[in-house]
Amino acid sequence: MDAWYSVKWYCTWRGREFVVLRSDGSKLLAELLGADDRWARENGLNVLDPAWVQGTFRVDEVEDLHEERTDLLAQWKKRHGG
């Protein structure tokens, strides 16, 4: 095996950070990090639970859309002496 990564996408919407769950290219489904259900309701987001908030946003509404990769192969090699 030459590579093994965990990849997550993040973005900012209205000053709050979200993890992106899926995208169709023009819209993102994202989950609020550090959920704030009051702020979420005020901004029309879907509050599934006080600590579980999601929203769907057009790509042009978000800022700082970026990918974060974790090198799982390197972590595995470090743990197993490889």
Contacts in CASP RR format, 6 or more apart in sequence:
PFRMAT RR
TARGET T0000
AUTHOR 0000-0000-0000
METHOD contacts of the structure
MODEL  1
MDAWYSVKWYCTWRGREFVVLRSDGSKLLAELLGADDRWARENGLNVLDP
AWVQGTFRVDEVEDLHEERTDLLAQWKKRHGG
1 73 0 8 1.000
2 73 0 8 1.000
3 73 0 8 1.000
4 71 0 8 1.000
4 72 0 8 1.000
4 73 0 8 1.000
4 76 0 8 1.000
5 69 0 8 1.000
5 70 0 8 1.000
5 71 0 8 1.000
5 72 0 8 1.000
5 73 0 8 1.000
6 69 0 8 1.000
6 70 0 8 1.000
6 72 0 8 1.000
7 67 0 8 1.000
7 68 0 8 1.000
7 69 0 8 1.000
7 70 0 8 1.000
8 19 0 8 1.000
8 20 0 8 1.000
8 67 0 8 1.000
8 68 0 8 1.000
9 19 0 8 1.000
9 20 0 8 1.000
9 23 0 8 1.000
9 65 0 8 1.000
9 66 0 8 1.000
9 67 0 8 1.000
9 68 0 8 1.000
10 17 0 8 1.000
10 18 0 8 1.000
10 19 0 8 1.000
10 20 0 8 1.000
10 64 0 8 1.000
10 65 0 8 1.000
10 66 0 8 1.000
10 68 0 8 1.000
11 17 0 8 1.000
11 18 0 8 1.000
11 20 0 8 1.000
11 28 0 8 1.000
11 30 0 8 1.000
11 57 0 8 1.000
11 62 0 8 1.000
11 63 0 8 1.000
11 64 0 8 1.000
11 65 0 8 1.000
11 66 0 8 1.000
12 18 0 8 1.000
12 62 0 8 1.000
12 63 0 8 1.000
12 64 0 8 1.000
13 30 0 8 1.000
13 57 0 8 1.000
13 61 0 8 1.000
13 62 0 8 1.000
13 63 0 8 1.000
14 43 0 8 1.000
15 63 0 8 1.000
16 32 0 8 1.000
16 33 0 8 1.000
16 36 0 8 1.000
16 39 0 8 1.000
17 32 0 8 1.000
17 33 0 8 1.000
17 34 0 8 1.000
18 28 0 8 1.000
18 30 0 8 1.000
18 31 0 8 1.000
18 32 0 8 1.000
18 33 0 8 1.000
18 55 0 8 1.000
18 62 0 8 1.000
19 30 0 8 1.000
19 31 0 8 1.000
19 33 0 8 1.000
20 28 0 8 1.000
20 29 0 8 1.000
20 30 0 8 1.000
20 65 0 8 1.000
21 28 0 8 1.000
21 29 0 8 1.000
21 30 0 8 1.000
21 31 0 8 1.000
21 54 0 8 1.000
22 28 0 8 1.000
22 29 0 8 1.000
23 29 0 8 1.000
23 59 0 8 1.000
25 59 0 8 1.000
26 58 0 8 1.000
26 59 0 8 1.000
27 56 0 8 1.000
27 57 0 8 1.000
27 58 0 8 1.000
27 59 0 8 1.000
28 56 0 8 1.000
28 57 0 8 1.000
28 58 0 8 1.000
28 59 0 8 1.000
28 62 0 8 1.000
28 65 0 8 1.000
29 54 0 8 1.000
29 55 0 8 1.000
29 56 0 8 1.000
30 54 0 8 1.000
30 55 0 8 1.000
30 56 0 8 1.000
30 57 0 8 1.000
30 62 0 8 1.000
31 52 0 8 1.000
31 53 0 8 1.000
31 54 0 8 1.000
31 55 0 8 1.000
32 40 0 8 1.000
32 45 0 8 1.000
32 53 0 8 1.000
32 54 0 8 1.000
32 55 0 8 1.000
34 51 0 8 1.000
35 50 0 8 1.000
35 51 0 8 1.000
35 52 0 8 1.000
35 53 0 8 1.000
36 53 0 8 1.000
37 47 0 8 1.000
37 50 0 8 1.000
37 51 0 8 1.000
37 53 0 8 1.000
40 46 0 8 1.000
40 47 0 8 1.000
40 53 0 8 1.000
41 47 0 8 1.000
45 53 0 8 1.000
45 54 0 8 1.000
45 55 0 8 1.000
46 53 0 8 1.000
46 54 0 8 1.000
46 55 0 8 1.000
47 53 0 8 1.000
48 54 0 8 1.000
59 65 0 8 1.000
END
